[in-house]
């Protein structure tokens, strides 16, 4: 791989990570501000209530998230910010696959593709099974 091409890859990946963190920080900050301005009526009054009520647990899947965002629900905005934050490193791995493919580096494409498959499998199959208690 040429030095200029490697620097270009590093710049793309660096920008992807930087913008992912900045965007998620802005969204999370908005969610915190919404929570402070319009506290939910069911907001726990103590830390013990917060833990025992499982407040903030995901609810309703993507449909519930979308309707919560439409309604301006602070919890949904916070959840979106966290999803963007968690998706940022996965997007980095996906971008690496594309960049290595553009460089025609088959070894790194295969390795990075394997890492991407493991990340996606863990996120969409293992995680939900763990959440269900299986």
Secondary structure, 3 states (H helix, E strand, C coil): CCHHHHHHHHHHHHHHHHHHHHHHHHHHHHHHHHHHHCCCCCCCCCHHHHHHCCCCCCCCHHHHHHHHHHCCCHHHHHHHHHHHHHHHHHHHHHHHHHHHHHCCCHHHHHHHHHHHHHHHHHHHHHHHHHHHCC
